[in-house]
Amino acid sequence: MKQSQVYRIDLTKIEGDGDFPCPNCGAVISPDDETEDVYVILETKLKGEVLQELVIQCNRCKSKIHLTGFLSSPTNESTIEEDTEEPKR
């Protein structure tokens, strides 16, 4: 029986909008994919309310991927939206 591979990926070291290829088979893993066709989430590790690590498994090759490097503070999306809105006159 073939043993699944285990990889670690630091998200702060990848470029783009969060998509990355599986280190073993090259399947594109996207944080926007909510279908679980490409990967499944196996474990979520929190420190308080902050996401520290996410363990996912590639559905194509069954490799386990430990994702680290999540932002420790909430994103500024709401701030950006507020800044870009034109004031009503």
Beta strands, then each sheet from edge to edge (+ up, - down):
strand 1: 6-10
strand 2: 20-21
strand 3: 28-29
strand 4: 39-47
strand 5: 50-58
strand 6: 64-68
sheet 1: 1+ 6+ 5- 4+
sheet 2: 2+ 3-
end
